[in-house]
Amino acid sequence: MKLPKGVTGFYNAKHNKPPTIDGKQFKQQCFSIMKRNNGKVLEFIEPQFATNFLNVEVKVFNKHLHILLNEHYPFLAFASFVDFENIKFIDEPELLKQFSPFYYVLSMEELNEPLFIKESTGKIILENDNELNRVTGVCHRPQSRVDTEEKVV
């Protein structure tokens, strides 16, 4: 998968600002799809300082899971567990069918693809296919300064 500019949540606030996903529409779709499947939305978590995705905690098909949507691009994923720096991605075929008309649903295989990183002259360079740009200066994350390649967590 090619990583587009800003997908990580780090970008130059003045230039190259990535698009923004409509969180209200996503929330409505989650409620509608959960209702259709006799499920329930337990919690809706907006992107936080250290994350760049919306996190909807649900109970559906007798399972507790998370529906994650990137805040800049229509990339959606499912997870059984979400904690800071630790996400256990899963495939959920029935929900994939229902969300795929609206979003690109990433598979567990895509999400667990290893990142190939090279260090060169004090810089960290991502060698995977990407459009990530060098960001210098203040980025949109509060109290952060970035002077390296974008980082994918």
TORKOL-947862 format. One record per residue: residue number from 1; x negated, y negated, z of N, C-alpha, C in turn. Coordinates in steps of 0.02 Angstrom, whole numbers, plus 32768, in hexadecimal, padded with zeros to 4 digits. Layout:
N
   resi     nX     nY     nZ    caX    caY    caZ     cX     cY     cZ
    NUM      X      Y      Z      X      Y      Z      X      Y      Z
...
//
This chain:
153
   resi     nX     nY     nZ    caX    caY    caZ     cX     cY     cZ
      1   7FD6   803B   8000   8000   8000   8000   7FD4   7FC2   8000
      2   7FE4   7F93   7FD6   7FBE   7F54   7FD3   7FD9   7F25   8008
      3   7FAC   7F0A   8030   7FBF   7EDD   8067   7FC1   7E95   804D
      4   7FFD   7E76   804D   8001   7E31   8034   7FEA   7DFD   8067
      5   7FDB   7DC1   804F   7FC4   7D8A   807A   7FF7   7D7E   80B1
      6   7FDF   7D76   80EE   800A   7D64   8126   802E   7D9E   8147
      7   8029   7DDA   812C   804D   7E13   8148   8038   7E22   8190
      8   7FFB   7E10   81A0   7FE1   7E1C   81E4   7FFA   7DE9   8216
      9   8016   7DB2   81FD   802C   7D7D   822A   7FF9   7D46   8232
     10   7FBE   7D4E   8215   7F8A   7D1B   8218   7F84   7CFA   81D4
     11   7F89   7CB9   81D3   7F82   7C93   8196   7F73   7C4B   81A8
     12   7F5B   7C26   8177   7F4F   7BDF   8181   7F93   7BBC   8183
     13   7FA1   7B99   81BA   7FE3   7B79   81C3   7FF1   7B43   818F
     14   7FBD   7B26   8171   7FC7   7AF0   8141   7FCC   7B0A   80F9
     15   7FAA   7B41   80EB   7FA8   7B5B   80A7   7FB9   7BA6   80A8
     16   7FD5   7BBE   8072   7FE3   7C05   8069   8012   7C22   809E
     17   8041   7BFB   80B6   8070   7C15   80E7   809C   7C4A   80C7
     18   809F   7C86   80E4   80C8   7CBC   80C7   8112   7CAF   80D1
     19   813C   7CD4   80AD   8184   7CCB   80B5   819A   7CE1   80FB
     20   81D8   7CD2   810D   81F3   7CE7   814D   8232   7D10   8141
     21   8239   7D46   8166   8273   7D73   8161   82AD   7D54   8188
     22   82EA   7D5F   8170   8326   7D47   8191   8337   7D77   81CA
     23   8324   7D65   8207   832F   7D90   8241   8379   7D9A   8251
     24   83A1   7D67   8245   83E9   7D6C   8252   840A   7DA0   8225
     25   83F7   7D9F   81E5   8412   7DD1   81B6   83FC   7E17   81CA
     26   83BC   7E1E   81DD   83A2   7E5F   81F3   83C8   7E79   822F
     27   83D4   7E4D   825F   83F9   7E60   829B   8440   7E78   8289
     28   8461   7E55   825C   84A4   7E69   8246   84A3   7EAD   8224
     29   8470   7EB9   81FA   846A   7EF9   81D8   845F   7F32   820B
     30   8437   7F25   823D   842B   7F57   8270   846C   7F69   8295
     31   8491   7F36   82AA   84D0   7F43   82CD   8500   7F6A   82A0
     32   8505   7F57   8261   8532   7F79   8232   851E   7FC1   8226
     33   84DE   7FCD   821B   84C6   8012   820E   84CC   803D   824C
     34   84BF   8020   8287   84C7   8047   82C5   8510   8059   82CF
     35   853D   802B   82C4   8585   8038   82CC   859B   806F   829D
     36   8585   806C   825E   8596   809F   822C   857F   80E5   8240
     37   854A   80E8   8268   852D   8128   827C   853B   8139   82C5
     38   856C   8119   82E3   857D   8123   8329   8541   8117   8357
     39   8517   80E8   8343   84DD   80D6   836B   84E9   8095   838F
     40   84B5   807E   83B2   84BB   8042   83D9   8479   801B   83D8
     41   847E   7FD9   83D0   8443   7FAD   83D6   843A   7FA0   8420
     42   83FF   7FB1   843A   83F0   7FA8   8481   83CF   7F65   848F
     43   83A3   7F51   8462   837E   7F12   846D   8363   7EF9   842B
     44   8362   7EB7   8423   8347   7E97   83E9   830E   7E6A   8400
     45   82D1   7E79   83EB   8296   7E54   8403   8277   7E2D   83C9
     46   8276   7DEB   83D1   8257   7DBF   839F   820B   7DCA   839F
     47   81E9   7DB6   8369   819F   7DBB   8369   8182   7D94   83A4
     48   8151   7DB2   83C5   8131   7D93   83FE   80EC   7D7A   83E8
     49   80C8   7D5C   8417   8085   7D41   8407   8058   7D74   83E6
     50   8057   7DB0   8400   8028   7DE3   83E7   8046   7E11   83B3
     51   8083   7E04   839E   80A2   7E2F   836B   80BC   7E05   8331
     52   80C6   7E24   82F9   80E1   7E01   82BF   811C   7E27   82A1
     53   8144   7E44   82CD   817E   7E6A   82B5   81B8   7E63   82E4
     54   81F4   7E6A   82C8   8231   7E6E   82EF   8238   7EB6   8305
     55   824F   7EC1   8342   8253   7F04   835E   829A   7F0E   8378
     56   82BE   7F3C   8359   8301   7F4B   836E   8301   7F91   838D
     57   8310   7F93   83CD   8312   7FD3   83F1   835A   7FEE   83EA
     58   8360   802C   83D3   83A2   8049   83C8   83A7   8090   83E4
     59   83E5   80A6   83EB   83F4   80EB   83FC   8422   8103   83C4
     60   840B   8134   839D   8432   814E   8365   841D   8196   8358
     61   844C   81BF   8341   843F   8207   8334   8422   8229   8372
     62   8439   8214   83AD   8422   822F   83ED   83D7   8224   83F8
     63   83BD   81EF   83DA   8376   81DE   83E1   836F   8195   83F5
     64   833B   8186   8418   8328   8142   8429   82EF   8130   83FA
     65   82F8   80FA   83D2   82C3   80E7   83A4   82C2   809C   8399
     66   828F   8085   8375   8285   803E   8367   8286   8034   831B
     67   82A7   7FFE   8307   82A6   7FEA   82C1   827C   7FAA   82BF
     68   8247   7FAB   8298   8217   7F74   8297   8217   7F53   8252
     69   821A   7F11   8251   821A   7EEC   8213   81E5   7EB5   8216
     70   81B7   7EB4   81E6   8184   7E81   81E2   81A6   7E3D   81DE
     71   818C   7E0B   8201   81AC   7DC9   8202   81A2   7DA0   81C2
     72   8176   7DB7   8196   8168   7D92   8158   817C   7DB5   8118
     73   817C   7DF7   8119   818C   7E1D   80DD   81C0   7E52   80EE
     74   81E7   7E68   80BD   821C   7E98   80C9   8202   7EE0   80D1
     75   81D3   7EE9   80FE   81B6   7F2A   810D   81D4   7F43   814E
     76   81F5   7F7C   814B   8218   7F98   8184   81FA   7FDC   8196
     77   81F9   7FEC   81D6   81DE   802C   81ED   8206   8044   8229
     78   8201   8084   8237   8221   80A2   8272   81EB   80BC   82A0
     79   81F8   80B7   82E1   81C7   80CF   8313   81ED   80EE   834D
     80   81CD   811F   836C   81EA   813E   83A7   81D1   811C   83E6
     81   8199   80F7   83E0   817B   80D6   8419   8158   8097   8401
     82   8162   8060   8425   8141   8020   8415   8128   8002   8455
     83   80E7   7FF8   8457   80C6   7FD8   848F   808D   7FAF   8472
     84   8074   7F7E   8496   803E   7F55   847C   8005   7F80   8463
     85   7FF2   7F78   8424   7FBC   7F9D   8403   7FC9   7FE8   83FD
     86   8007   7FFE   8408   8015   8045   8402   805C   804F   83E8
     87   8060   8064   83A9   80A1   8070   838A   809F   80B7   836D
     88   80D1   80DF   837E   80D6   8122   8362   810B   8120   832A
     89   80F3   811C   82EC   8120   8118   82B3   8140   815C   82A5
     90   817E   8159   828D   81A2   8196   827B   81C7   818A   8239
     91   81DB   81C0   8219   8207   81BD   81DF   824D   81CB   81F8
     92   827D   81A6   81E0   82C3   81B1   81F2   82EB   81AF   81B1
     93   82F1   81E9   818F   830E   81EC   814B   8353   81CD   8143
     94   8380   81D7   8173   83C3   81BB   816B   83C3   816F   8170
     95   839D   8154   819E   8398   810B   81A3   8371   80ED   8168
     96   8341   8112   814F   831C   80FC   8114   834D   80EF   80DB
     97   837B   811E   80CF   83AD   8115   809A   83D7   80D7   80A4
     98   83E8   80C8   80E2   8415   8091   80F0   83F3   804C   80F1
     99   83B2   804B   8102   838E   800B   8104   836A   7FFD   80C1
    100   835D   8030   8099   8335   8025   805C   8355   7FF7   8028
    101   8397   7FED   8026   83B0   7FBB   7FF7   839B   7F73   8009
    102   8387   7F69   8048   8376   7F26   8060   832C   7F1B   806B
    103   8308   7F51   807B   82C2   7F4B   808F   8299   7F83   8070
    104   8257   7F78   806C   822A   7FAE   8059   821A   7FD4   8099
    105   8233   8012   809D   822A   803A   80D9   81E9   8061   80D3
    106   81BB   8052   8100   8179   8071   80FF   817C   80B6   811F
    107   815A   80E5   8101   8157   8129   811C   8122   812E   8152
    108   8128   8161   817B   80F7   816E   81AF   80B2   8177   8190
    109   80AF   8197   8156   806F   81A2   8133   804F   815F   811F
    110   8077   8132   8103   805C   80F0   80EF   8042   80CA   812C
    111   8069   80CC   8162   8059   80A5   819D   801C   80C0   81C3
    112   800F   80FF   81BB   7FD6   811D   81DD   7F99   8124   81B0
    113   7F9C   8104   8175   7F62   8105   8148   7F28   80E1   816B
    114   7EED   80FF   8169   7EB4   80DF   818B   7E9F   809E   8169
    115   7E88   8070   8192   7E6C   8031   8177   7E21   803B   816E
    116   7E08   8023   8135   7DC1   8028   8128   7DA3   7FE3   8131
    117   7D7A   7FDD   8165   7D5E   7F9C   8178   7D13   7F9D   8170
    118   7CF9   7F66   8155   7CB1   7F5F   814C   7C9B   7F1F   816F
    119   7C64   7F23   8194   7C48   7EE7   81B3   7C0E   7ECF   8189
    120   7C0E   7E8E   817A   7BD9   7E72   8150   7BCD   7E2A   8165
    121   7B90   7E1B   8175   7B7A   7DD8   818A   7BAB   7DB8   81BB
    122   7BBC   7DDD   81EF   7BE6   7DC3   8224   7C30   7DBF   8213
    123   7C44   7DDA   81DA   7C8A   7DD9   81C6   7CA5   7E20   81C5
    124   7CE4   7E26   81D2   7D06   7E66   81CD   7D30   7E65   818E
    125   7D24   7E94   8161   7D46   7E95   8120   7D6F   7ED4   811A
    126   7DAF   7ECC   8109   7DDB   7F04   80FE   7DD3   7F1B   80B6
    127   7DC1   7F5A   80AC   7DB4   7F73   8069   7DF2   7F92   8048
    128   7E27   7F9D   806E   7E64   7FB6   8050   7E7E   7F83   801E
    129   7EA7   7F99   7FEE   7EC4   7F6C   7FBD   7EEE   7F37   7FE2
    130   7EDC   7EF7   7FDA   7EFF   7EC3   7FFF   7EF9   7E80   7FDD
    131   7F25   7E52   7FF2   7F23   7E0D   7FDC   7F14   7DDF   8018
    132   7EFA   7DFC   804D   7EED   7DD5   808A   7EB7   7DA2   807A
    133   7EC1   7D67   8093   7E93   7D31   8083   7E69   7D1D   80BF
    134   7E33   7CFC   80B1   7E09   7CE1   80E6   7E2F   7CA6   8103
    135   7E39   7CA8   8144   7E5D   7C73   8166   7E2C   7C50   8194
    136   7E26   7C0F   818C   7DFA   7BE8   81B6   7E23   7BB0   81D5
    137   7E1A   7BA5   8215   7E3F   7B70   8236   7E76   7B8D   8262
    138   7EA6   7B64   8272   7EDB   7B78   829F   7F0F   7BA0   8278
    139   7F20   7BD9   8292   7F53   7C02   8273   7F95   7BF7   8297
    140   7FCA   7C16   8280   800C   7C08   829D   8016   7C27   82E1
    141   7FEC   7C54   82F7   7FF2   7C71   833A   7FDA   7C3D   836C
    142   8000   7C2B   839E   7FEB   7BF8   83CF   7FA8   7C08   83F0
    143   7F80   7BD5   83F9   7F40   7BD9   841C   7F10   7C0B   83FC
    144   7F14   7C13   83BA   7EE7   7C41   8398   7EBE   7C1C   8364
    145   7E80   7C2F   835D   7E57   7C16   8326   7E3B   7C52   8302
    146   7E3E   7C4F   82C0   7E27   7C88   8298   7DF2   7C6F   8269
    147   7DB9   7C91   8267   7D84   7C81   8238   7D67   7CC1   821C
    148   7D94   7CF0   820C   7D80   7D30   81F0   7DB5   7D44   81BE
    149   7DAC   7D7D   819F   7DE0   7D98   8174   7E1D   7DA4   819F
    150   7E58   7DA6   8180   7E94   7DB7   81A7   7E8A   7DFC   81C6
    151   7EA7   7E06   81FF   7E9F   7E45   8222   7EE0   7E6B   8220
    152   7EDD   7EAC   8213   7F18   7ED6   8214   7F14   7F01   8252
    153   7F48   7EFF   827B   7F49   7F25   82B9   7F76   7F61   82B0
//
